[in-house]
Amino acid sequence: MAVTQAQCVGEVIESVYQRFADAPLSYGHGTDNPWDEAVYLVLRVTGYADDEGSLEQDVAPLDQERIEALTHRRIKERVPLAHLLGECQFMGQRFFVGPGVMIPRSPIGYLLGEPLEEWVPPSITRIVDLCAGVGCLGILAAQRYPQAQVTMVELEPQAAALARQNVDLHDLGGRVQVVEGDACRWLAEQADQWDLILTNPPYVSASDMQTLPSEYRHEPVLGLAAGEDGLRLVDAFLPELAERLRPEGIFLCEVGASAPAMQRKYPRLPIQWLALPEGGEGVFMLGQKGWR
């Protein structure tokens, strides 16, 4: 659609916001409301800073046309904005994403570092991120634990390639490696031990898969679906942990809305459900001593 009248940044944001607010959109892929989504879209396309001084700046005609095209696709096709832009912001940092991959949003990111210091000291040296996706959690872990070597394991080739790009983007190639392969098989074949094994695996149950908003249909089914109760991968990881964690090691895992199923299935496992002040649900921690 051709743009015929010049507008300033503030006007374009307001226009996009109204269209998003009037549409039956679902959020949760980097933003959680139509205003923040509109702001992020306009500022990413125009390159202006997120400050009051930018609001009066003119939007170039080509940028207006691109904003219009992306706004149309966001509403008409219900494509997550991160897929449209090829990148997202997570915990204030930039990560490359792309169509057909999972978009970073795990609340585990907000727990790494100081919130877990009682159980995971900053001096740990070995971390593995299973089902790493585009690498956001492994990269954040490397930043929070500066002495650690981090291995990220991801099955999907496109996501693994993006994870490598994100490692380079954050200049962590000396401490973070990406392994492409099946995380369950990889873990079972290891002889090493780690201070921290973290994972945001697929955990959507069969019934919940039927009710996901349209935006989630643009992410890979293999990154979401995890069997009847949502615990298929967790079931595979748990038997390996006693031998794969160091004596003071921790397993940190997100199961989201499958938390009740986890509690029913493993009532005697001494797991600790963690408070998530930034939102989300179903993150638990399990120490190596849980098997002793």
GIDACOR-V584644 format. One record per residue. BURIAL is b if it has 24 or more other C-alpha atoms within 12 Angstrom, else e. D_CENTER is the distance of its C-alpha to the mean C-alpha in Angstrom with 2 decimals. Layout:
BEGIN
<<BURIAL:D_CENTER> <BURIAL:D_CENTER>>
END
This chain:
BEGIN
<<e:32.84> <e:35.02> <e:34.80> <e:38.31> <e:37.99> <e:36.34> <b:34.01> <b:32.50> <b:28.82> <b:29.32> <e:31.04> <b:28.45> <b:25.62> <e:27.87> <b:28.68> <b:25.12> <b:24.23> <e:27.24> <b:26.36> <b:22.79> <b:24.28> <e:26.94> <e:24.71> <e:23.18> <b:19.56> <b:16.52> <b:13.71> <b:10.29> <b:8.28> <b:8.68> <b:12.09> <e:13.97> <e:17.46> <b:19.60> <b:20.94> <b:17.80> <b:16.80> <b:20.34> <b:20.41> <b:17.33> <b:18.76> <b:22.22> <b:21.51> <b:19.32> <b:22.14> <b:24.98> <e:23.68> <b:25.15> <e:24.02> <e:22.60> <e:25.99> <e:29.05> <e:31.06> <e:28.98> <e:29.77> <e:33.30> <b:32.46> <b:33.36> <b:30.85> <e:32.19> <e:33.26> <e:30.98> <b:27.96> <b:29.20> <b:29.48> <b:25.95> <b:24.62> <b:26.85> <b:25.70> <b:21.96> <b:22.82> <e:24.92> <e:22.31> <b:19.68> <b:22.40> <e:24.28> <b:21.68> <b:18.83> <b:16.47> <b:13.18> <b:14.03> <b:11.31> <b:12.95> <b:16.26> <b:15.80> <b:14.11> <b:11.79> <b:9.65> <b:9.86> <b:7.46> <e:9.91> <e:12.62> <e:11.73> <b:11.67> <b:9.66> <b:11.30> <b:10.11> <b:12.79> <b:14.30> <b:13.67> <b:10.25> <b:6.98> <b:5.18> <b:1.93> <b:3.43> <b:4.57> <b:8.10> <b:8.82> <b:8.14> <b:11.10> <b:13.21> <b:13.54> <b:16.93> <e:19.52> <e:18.32> <b:18.72> <e:21.73> <e:24.16> <b:22.79> <b:21.05> <b:23.31> <b:22.27> <e:24.66> <b:22.82> <b:23.05> <b:21.16> <b:17.49> <b:15.80> <b:12.19> <b:12.68> <b:10.75> <b:8.87> <b:7.67> <b:7.98> <b:8.25> <b:6.28> <b:7.24> <b:10.52> <b:11.29> <b:10.91> <b:13.00> <b:15.48> <b:15.91> <b:16.50> <b:18.78> <b:20.88> <e:23.21> <b:20.75> <b:20.44> <b:16.99> <b:16.70> <b:13.59> <b:14.48> <b:13.20> <b:15.53> <b:14.88> <e:16.86> <b:15.22> <b:11.73> <b:13.73> <b:15.67> <b:12.87> <b:11.66> <b:15.33> <b:15.48> <b:12.75> <b:14.73> <e:17.76> <e:16.43> <b:15.94> <e:19.21> <b:18.23> <e:20.00> <e:22.56> <b:20.41> <b:17.38> <b:18.04> <b:16.18> <b:17.90> <b:17.79> <b:18.81> <b:18.57> <b:16.89> <b:19.48> <e:22.36> <b:21.31> <b:21.13> <e:24.46> <e:26.11> <e:25.40> <e:28.12> <e:26.20> <b:24.86> <b:21.97> <b:21.66> <b:18.04> <b:16.28> <b:12.72> <b:10.65> <b:8.02> <b:10.45> <b:11.54> <b:13.31> <b:14.69> <b:18.46> <e:21.02> <e:22.23> <e:18.93> <b:18.20> <e:21.40> <e:20.38> <e:16.96> <e:17.27> <e:17.96> <b:14.76> <b:12.94> <b:15.83> <b:14.64> <b:11.79> <e:13.39> <e:15.20> <b:14.77> <b:11.01> <b:11.96> <b:15.60> <b:16.86> <b:20.53> <e:22.80> <b:21.32> <b:17.65> <b:18.39> <b:19.43> <b:17.24> <b:17.64> <b:21.36> <e:21.40> <b:19.71> <b:21.89> <e:25.26> <b:24.21> <b:23.01> <b:26.51> <b:27.42> <b:24.19> <b:23.73> <b:26.15> <e:28.52> <b:26.44> <b:23.10> <b:20.17> <b:17.77> <b:14.60> <b:12.92> <b:11.04> <b:13.16> <b:12.65> <b:15.77> <b:17.25> <b:18.19> <e:21.79> <b:22.17> <b:21.09> <e:23.71> <e:26.33> <e:25.81> <e:25.84> <e:28.06> <e:29.56> <e:26.52> <e:26.27> <b:22.61> <b:21.62> <b:19.33> <b:17.70> <e:18.02> <e:14.96> <e:16.60> <e:13.73> <e:13.33> <b:11.69> <b:13.66> <b:14.52> <b:13.51> <b:16.51> <b:18.13> <b:20.97> <b:23.37> <b:25.41> <e:28.42> <e:27.38> <e:29.22> <e:32.30>>
END
